[in-house]
């Protein structure tokens, strides 16, 4: 039985904790750390049989803890990763490892010196049943040679301007998932990025130095193309669609809904809107993600999303940010 330490008891930390409790039989949550722990969170964690602390180093330095899930703020990810690796812990780290490539490379170097440790980055969309089906079709050769990848990714509501100012920007916060999806769905690396950004939703986001909308064109190593459209606001829900078009056909997935029932009457056809919140859409993906991390640790098999994949998505995000500033294509 693996003993897991959760570092960061916010929304995503609670999601991963519940996934382990509900779906994993080979691990238990032994400890939870958060500097802003509340009485309510303490009661919740204690009810699961977990120790509670405000200092994450209590988890890092506990020899009984086998693996840690880093669910804290982005600016802490690389530092906690390095400390956990040095302490001999397996690590699951929410994306991104860091916005600084140098810091990510420090983590990669530390992992080179600890080949027995598993390190996985939390790109949860890879574990969604829709996207996995598209990837399976591509991997099996059913679409032939990949020629075009199209991804639509729109959030139901924009973040605050304060969040936008400290998030790393839309390309390292929101679109980073889509950059990872381009690599995952196509099975290819990205060569260059060209961005047309805009502020169409909230002027305050623009005043904070960020964008809320973008169309992103990527060229892949094979010469194939990818197009991503992002928007921070979508009135009808959480809009997440993808298509991989190739020489033999296309693999396409749409949105999840509460049901696929439709009403047909004299006014036309009507159906359910897409699920509104990312936790509704991806709850099972989060459960699958953490389950596969623990399986990799228990069975000593490769993790599905390693630190190199985490670096690749950040490099694309940095190139996209530069393209948005210069108005020119940027090589990754």
C-alpha positions as CSV (number, residue, x, y, z in Angstrom):
1,X,0.0,0.0,0.0
2,X,1.5,3.3,-1.1
3,X,1.3,6.2,1.2
4,X,0.5,9.4,-0.7
5,X,1.1,13.0,0.5
6,X,-1.0,15.8,-1.0
7,X,0.7,19.2,-1.1
8,X,-2.0,21.8,-1.7
9,X,-5.5,21.3,-0.4
10,X,-7.3,23.6,-2.8
11,X,-9.8,22.5,-5.4
12,X,-7.5,20.3,-7.5
13,X,-5.9,18.8,-4.4
14,X,-9.3,17.8,-3.1
15,X,-10.2,16.3,-6.5
16,X,-7.1,14.1,-6.6
17,X,-7.6,13.1,-3.0
18,X,-11.1,12.0,-3.7
19,X,-10.0,10.1,-6.8
20,X,-7.5,8.1,-4.7
21,X,-10.1,7.4,-2.0
22,X,-12.8,6.4,-4.5
23,X,-10.8,4.6,-7.3
24,X,-7.4,3.4,-6.0
25,X,-7.0,0.3,-3.9
26,X,-3.2,0.2,-3.9
27,X,-2.7,3.6,-2.2
28,X,-4.0,5.8,0.5
29,X,-3.8,9.5,1.3
30,X,-1.6,9.5,4.4
31,X,-1.0,13.3,4.8
32,X,-2.3,16.6,3.5
33,X,-0.3,19.9,3.6
34,X,-1.4,23.4,3.0
35,X,-0.2,26.7,4.5
36,X,-3.7,28.1,4.5
37,X,-5.4,25.0,5.9
38,X,-8.8,25.7,7.4
39,X,-10.8,24.0,10.1
40,X,-13.2,22.6,7.4
41,X,-10.3,21.2,5.4
42,X,-8.7,19.7,8.5
43,X,-11.9,18.0,9.3
44,X,-12.2,16.7,5.8
45,X,-8.7,15.3,5.6
46,X,-8.8,13.9,9.1
47,X,-12.0,12.1,8.2
48,X,-10.0,10.3,5.5
49,X,-7.5,9.2,8.0
50,X,-4.8,11.6,6.8
51,X,-2.4,13.7,8.9
52,X,-2.7,17.4,8.4
53,X,0.0,20.0,8.4
54,X,0.7,23.6,7.3
55,X,4.3,22.8,6.3
56,X,4.7,20.7,3.2
57,X,8.2,19.8,4.3
58,X,6.6,17.6,7.0
59,X,5.5,15.4,4.0
60,X,8.7,15.7,2.1
61,X,10.7,14.6,5.1
62,X,8.4,11.8,6.3
63,X,10.1,8.5,5.4
64,X,6.7,6.8,5.5
65,X,5.5,8.8,2.5
66,X,6.2,7.1,-0.9
67,X,4.8,9.6,-3.3
68,X,3.6,13.2,-3.4
69,X,1.0,15.0,-5.5
70,X,2.0,18.7,-6.0
71,X,-1.3,20.6,-6.2
72,X,0.0,23.9,-4.9
73,X,0.4,27.2,-6.7
74,X,2.4,27.2,-9.9
75,X,5.3,29.2,-8.5
76,X,6.0,26.4,-6.0
77,X,6.0,23.4,-8.4
78,X,9.6,23.2,-9.4
79,X,11.0,23.9,-5.9
80,X,8.8,21.2,-4.3
81,X,9.6,18.8,-7.1
82,X,13.3,19.2,-6.5
83,X,12.9,18.7,-2.7
84,X,10.7,15.7,-3.3
85,X,13.1,14.1,-5.7
86,X,16.0,14.7,-3.3
87,X,14.0,13.0,-0.6
88,X,13.4,9.9,-2.8
89,X,9.7,10.5,-3.4
90,X,7.8,9.7,-6.6
91,X,6.1,12.9,-7.9
92,X,2.9,13.8,-9.6
93,X,3.0,17.5,-10.4
94,X,0.2,19.6,-11.7
95,X,1.0,21.5,-14.9
96,X,3.2,23.4,-15.5
97,X,6.4,22.3,-13.8
98,X,7.5,25.9,-14.0
99,X,7.2,28.8,-16.4
100,X,11.0,29.1,-16.4
101,X,12.8,26.6,-18.7
102,X,15.9,26.8,-16.5
103,X,13.9,25.6,-13.5
104,X,12.3,22.8,-15.5
105,X,15.8,21.7,-16.7
106,X,16.9,21.6,-13.0
107,X,14.0,19.1,-12.4
108,X,15.0,17.0,-15.4
109,X,18.6,16.9,-14.2
110,X,17.5,15.8,-10.8
111,X,15.5,13.0,-12.3
112,X,18.5,11.8,-14.3
113,X,20.2,11.2,-11.0
114,X,17.2,9.3,-9.7
115,X,16.1,6.9,-12.4
116,X,14.1,4.8,-10.0
117,X,11.7,7.6,-9.3
118,X,8.5,8.2,-11.3
119,X,7.7,11.8,-12.2
120,X,4.4,12.6,-14.0
121,X,2.9,16.0,-15.1
122,X,-0.8,16.6,-14.8
123,X,-2.2,17.1,-18.3
124,X,-5.6,15.7,-17.5
125,X,-7.1,16.1,-20.9
126,X,-5.0,13.2,-22.2
127,X,-7.1,10.9,-20.0
128,X,-10.5,12.1,-21.3
129,X,-12.4,9.3,-23.0
130,X,-13.1,11.5,-26.1
131,X,-9.6,12.6,-26.8
132,X,-8.2,9.1,-26.1
133,X,-10.5,7.7,-28.7
134,X,-9.2,10.2,-31.3
135,X,-5.6,9.4,-30.3
136,X,-6.4,5.6,-30.7
137,X,-7.7,6.2,-34.2
138,X,-4.6,8.1,-35.2
139,X,-2.2,5.6,-33.5
140,X,-3.9,2.7,-35.3
141,X,-3.4,4.4,-38.7
142,X,-7.1,4.8,-39.4
143,X,-6.8,8.4,-40.4
144,X,-3.7,7.8,-42.4
145,X,-0.9,10.4,-42.5
146,X,-1.8,13.3,-40.2
147,X,-2.2,16.5,-42.2
148,X,-4.3,18.8,-40.0
149,X,-5.2,19.0,-36.3
150,X,-8.0,21.4,-35.1
151,X,-8.7,22.1,-31.5
152,X,-11.4,24.3,-30.0
153,X,-10.9,25.3,-26.4
154,X,-13.2,27.8,-24.7
155,X,-13.9,28.4,-21.1
156,X,-17.4,29.3,-19.8
157,X,-16.3,32.4,-17.9
158,X,-13.2,34.6,-17.9
159,X,-10.8,34.8,-14.9
160,X,-10.3,38.0,-13.0
161,X,-7.8,40.5,-14.3
162,X,-5.8,39.9,-11.1
163,X,-5.6,36.2,-12.0
164,X,-4.6,37.0,-15.6
165,X,-1.8,39.2,-14.4
166,X,-0.2,36.4,-12.4
167,X,-1.1,33.4,-14.4
168,X,1.8,33.5,-16.9
169,X,-0.6,34.6,-19.6
170,X,-3.2,32.8,-21.7
171,X,-0.6,30.7,-23.6
172,X,1.1,29.3,-20.5
173,X,-2.1,29.0,-18.4
174,X,-5.0,28.0,-20.7
175,X,-3.6,27.2,-24.1
176,X,-0.8,25.0,-22.6
177,X,-3.4,22.2,-22.4
178,X,-4.1,22.6,-26.1
179,X,-0.4,22.6,-27.0
180,X,0.0,19.3,-25.1
181,X,-3.1,18.0,-27.0
182,X,-1.6,18.8,-30.4
183,X,1.4,16.8,-29.5
184,X,-0.7,14.0,-28.0
185,X,-3.3,13.7,-30.7
186,X,-0.8,14.0,-33.6
187,X,2.1,12.1,-32.0
188,X,4.3,14.8,-33.4
189,X,6.5,17.6,-32.2
190,X,5.8,21.3,-32.9
191,X,8.3,23.2,-35.0
192,X,6.9,26.8,-35.1
193,X,4.0,28.8,-33.7
194,X,2.1,31.9,-35.1
195,X,-0.5,33.7,-32.9
196,X,-3.2,36.2,-33.6
197,X,-4.3,37.4,-30.2
198,X,-7.1,39.7,-29.1
199,X,-8.9,41.2,-26.2
200,X,-12.6,40.7,-27.0
201,X,-14.1,39.6,-23.7
202,X,-12.8,41.8,-20.9
203,X,-10.8,45.0,-21.4
204,X,-9.4,44.6,-17.9
205,X,-7.6,41.4,-19.0
206,X,-5.9,43.4,-21.7
207,X,-5.0,46.2,-19.2
208,X,-3.4,43.4,-17.1
209,X,-1.1,42.6,-20.0
210,X,-2.9,39.5,-21.2
211,X,-5.3,38.3,-24.0
212,X,-8.6,36.6,-23.7
213,X,-8.9,35.3,-27.2
214,X,-6.5,33.8,-29.8
215,X,-6.2,31.9,-33.0
216,X,-3.0,29.8,-33.0
217,X,-1.4,28.2,-36.0
218,X,1.3,25.6,-35.5
219,X,3.5,23.8,-37.9
220,X,4.5,20.3,-37.0
221,X,7.9,18.6,-37.7
222,X,6.3,16.5,-40.5
223,X,4.9,19.6,-42.2
224,X,1.4,19.0,-40.9
225,X,-0.5,22.0,-39.6
226,X,-2.5,22.5,-36.4
227,X,-5.0,25.3,-35.5
228,X,-6.2,26.2,-32.0
229,X,-8.9,28.7,-31.2
230,X,-9.1,29.9,-27.6
231,X,-11.6,32.1,-25.8
232,X,-11.9,32.8,-22.1
233,X,-15.7,33.1,-22.3
234,X,-18.3,30.8,-23.9
235,X,-21.9,31.5,-23.2
236,X,-23.2,28.0,-23.8
237,X,-20.7,26.1,-21.6
238,X,-17.3,24.4,-21.6
239,X,-16.5,24.0,-25.3
240,X,-13.8,21.3,-25.9
241,X,-13.6,19.7,-29.4
242,X,-10.9,18.2,-31.5
243,X,-10.3,16.8,-35.0
244,X,-7.4,15.1,-36.6
245,X,-7.6,15.0,-40.4
246,X,-5.4,12.7,-42.4
247,X,-4.9,11.1,-45.8
248,X,-7.4,8.3,-45.0
249,X,-10.1,10.2,-43.1
250,X,-10.7,12.1,-39.9
251,X,-11.1,11.4,-36.2
252,X,-13.4,13.9,-34.5
253,X,-14.7,14.4,-31.0
254,X,-17.3,16.8,-29.6
255,X,-18.5,18.1,-26.3
256,X,-19.8,16.0,-23.4
257,X,-23.4,16.8,-22.3
258,X,-25.7,15.7,-19.5
259,X,-27.4,13.6,-22.1
260,X,-27.5,13.3,-25.9
261,X,-31.3,13.5,-26.0
262,X,-32.9,16.0,-28.4
263,X,-36.3,17.5,-28.7
264,X,-37.8,17.8,-32.2
265,X,-40.9,19.8,-32.6
266,X,-42.4,22.4,-34.9
267,X,-39.9,25.0,-33.6
268,X,-36.9,22.9,-34.6
269,X,-34.4,20.7,-32.9
270,X,-33.0,21.3,-29.4
271,X,-30.6,19.5,-27.1
272,X,-28.5,19.8,-24.0
273,X,-25.8,22.5,-23.8
274,X,-22.2,21.3,-23.2
275,X,-21.2,20.7,-19.5
276,X,-20.5,24.1,-18.0
277,X,-17.6,23.5,-15.6
278,X,-14.2,21.8,-16.2
279,X,-14.7,19.5,-13.2
280,X,-17.9,18.2,-14.7
281,X,-16.3,17.5,-18.0
282,X,-13.1,16.0,-16.7
283,X,-13.8,14.5,-13.3
284,X,-13.4,10.9,-14.7
285,X,-10.2,12.0,-16.5
286,X,-8.7,13.3,-13.3
287,X,-9.5,9.9,-11.6
288,X,-7.9,8.0,-14.5
289,X,-4.9,10.3,-14.5
290,X,-4.0,9.7,-10.8
291,X,-4.9,6.0,-11.0
292,X,-2.4,5.6,-13.9
293,X,0.3,7.5,-12.0
294,X,-0.1,5.1,-9.0
295,X,-0.1,2.1,-11.3
296,X,3.2,3.3,-12.8
297,X,4.7,3.5,-9.4
298,X,3.3,0.1,-8.2
299,X,4.2,-1.7,-11.4
300,X,7.4,0.1,-12.2
301,X,6.2,1.1,-15.6
302,X,6.7,4.4,-17.5
303,X,4.3,7.3,-16.6
304,X,1.9,8.4,-19.3
305,X,3.1,12.0,-19.2
306,X,6.7,12.6,-18.2
307,X,8.7,15.7,-17.4
308,X,9.9,16.0,-21.0
309,X,6.3,16.4,-22.1
310,X,5.9,19.1,-19.5
311,X,8.9,20.9,-20.9
312,X,7.6,20.6,-24.5
313,X,4.3,22.3,-23.7
314,X,6.0,25.2,-21.9
315,X,8.4,25.7,-24.8
316,X,5.5,26.0,-27.2
317,X,3.8,28.4,-24.8
318,X,6.8,30.6,-24.6
319,X,7.1,30.7,-28.4
320,X,3.4,31.5,-28.6
321,X,3.8,34.4,-26.1
322,X,6.7,35.7,-28.2
323,X,4.6,35.5,-31.4
324,X,1.8,37.4,-29.8
325,X,4.2,40.2,-28.9
326,X,6.0,40.4,-32.3
327,X,3.2,39.4,-34.7
328,X,5.6,36.9,-36.3
329,X,5.9,33.1,-36.4
330,X,8.4,31.8,-33.8
331,X,10.3,28.6,-33.9
332,X,9.9,26.3,-30.8
